[in-house]
């Protein structure tokens, strides 16, 4: 089992964890209605995907 040899400073720990932050999801614009939509997903407001009607939205 690995045993810690010396204490890790706050600075070094912060530098290591700097890449673990959450990122906001990427969004594009729906070609039909112009609302923001995630890539490779059906638009929730109009029901279109890749220029075709996929689901009926009330």
Buried (B, 14 or more C-beta within 10 A) or exposed (E): EEEEEEEEEEEEEEEEEEEEEEEEEEEEEBEBBEEEBEEEEBBEEBBBBEEEEEEEEE
